[in-house]
Amino acid sequence: MAQQVYQLGIEATLKIIGGKWKPIILCHLGYGEVRSGELKKKIPGVSQKVLTEQLKELEADGIISRQVYNEVPPKVIYSLTEEGKTLREVLITMSIWGENRINKAQENGEEVLLINKNHNGFMEM
């Protein structure tokens, strides 16, 4: 197996939480366990295919866990692992930075809309 090489440590972080949907998924899971269908409803704009891919990647990286119940229809619940919870401070800091950036853009007359100013899911991790 080839050695993984990173230029900076942040690359390893972004490999795990990078992208548009992973931080949003993690914020929702910060409140506790969520069924897959509920998660889809809480994240408008994400396709089922992309959501499934992102959940599989987060699970493979040990950030979330997936519990399948033998029911009809199958019940699938996702939750943060202890490793996933260690992302708390990183995600809070990134959220606050982004919110400040949006505020500055709005002050400069840019048309920028922040739909949800609530990053409490990260606080609950």
Protein Blocks (a to p, Z undefined) as FASTA:
>chain_A
ZZdddfbfklmmmmmmgcjklmmmmmmmmnoccdfklmmmmmghiafklmmmmmmmmmmn
opaccdddddddddddddddfklmmmmmmmmmmmmmmmmmmmmmmmnopacddfblcfkl
mmmZZ
